[in-house]
Amino acid sequence: DDGEGVKRLRELLEDLIDHLLRADKRAWNRIIDTQKDIVDKSRSPKAPKDLPDLKLEIDNLDKVLRETEESFEPFLKELGGNLGKVMSSLLVVVESMLKAGGEDLVLEMMKEKVDSLMGRVLIKLVENKIKTIQTVQPR
């Protein structure tokens, strides 16, 4: 099941990137065509173009980027859910280590040894959880 989930995420990401590239290319092609129409009026004699038309096409680049960014939201939610599952299991293991070896000592040792993004994320989750537990417990 996990292999299928990863495969599904990979396919979704490939589709999103393909969509991003096609949308970006279309937007830039419209800018190029508009610029060519401005320079050579014979290209589109029934629909002459000028600088405001070019500005409109350039402004559309931002719209294309925002729409593409929004299309990544479902993927990021799914990825976050999958990361949450993995991290919650690791968090339980690390919490056990902290309880057995002392929070401060084990946390400092982990910080010294960890050299990957996932490890740093895990440490940050542990630190946040420790802070949450400390603020909830009355002193």
Stockholm file with secondary structure:
# STOCKHOLM 1.0

chainA/1-139         DDGEGVKRLRELLEDLIDHLLRADKRAWNRIIDTQKDIVDKSRSPKAPKDLPDLKLEIDNLDKVLRETEESFEPFLKELGGNLGKVMSSLLVVVESMLKAGGEDLVLEMMKEKVDSLMGRVLIKLVENKIKTIQTVQPR
#=GR chainA/1-139 SS CHHHHHHHHHHHHHHHHHHHHHHHHHHHHHHHHHHHHHHCGGGSTTSCCCHHHHHHHHHHHHHHHHHHHHHTHHHHHHHHHHHHHHHHHHHHHHHHHHHHHCHHHHHHHHHHHCCSHHHHHHHHHHHHHHHHHHHHSCC
#=GC SS_cons         CHHHHHHHHHHHHHHHHHHHHHHHHHHHHHHHHHHHHHHCGGGSTTSCCCHHHHHHHHHHHHHHHHHHHHHTHHHHHHHHHHHHHHHHHHHHHHHHHHHHHCHHHHHHHHHHHCCSHHHHHHHHHHHHHHHHHHHHSCC
//
